[in-house]
Amino acid sequence: MIGSTRSVQVWARRVPTDLRNGYNGLFGIVKREFSRDPMSGDAFLFINKRRRSAKVLVWDGTGLCIYSKRLAKGLFSNIWRDSTARLLQMTTSELALFLEGADLAKKLPISPNVLVLKT
């Protein structure tokens, strides 16, 4: 499981991402748009425009890892409904549910610490 403790923060980009980006491209987005350190141990979620594929960039202490998932059926939840917010903070539990295809991002936040940053 990606980031199994509550101390790991998850940041989701709330605009579609070209998932042809690899380490360098996603690293650049985190630095430029998130203003965060990609090697902090936090997880960074990216979803493509069709919402069928997602990638998570995370530093595991020895190097950058990219976890990739493409749903066989259905779509990932639409986390970019609010077009003014470009970044969403999630918990690792919310990330796990999201990657399973759960439609919880449209419901009430699971965590009281959910933060939406406008840029």
Secondary structure, 3 states (H helix, E strand, C coil): CCCCCCCCCEEEECCCCCCCCCHHHHHHHHHHHHCCCCCCCCEEEEECCCCCEEEEEEECCCCEEEEEEECCCCCCCCCCCCCCEEEEEECHHHHHHHHCCCCHHHCCCCCCCCCEEEC
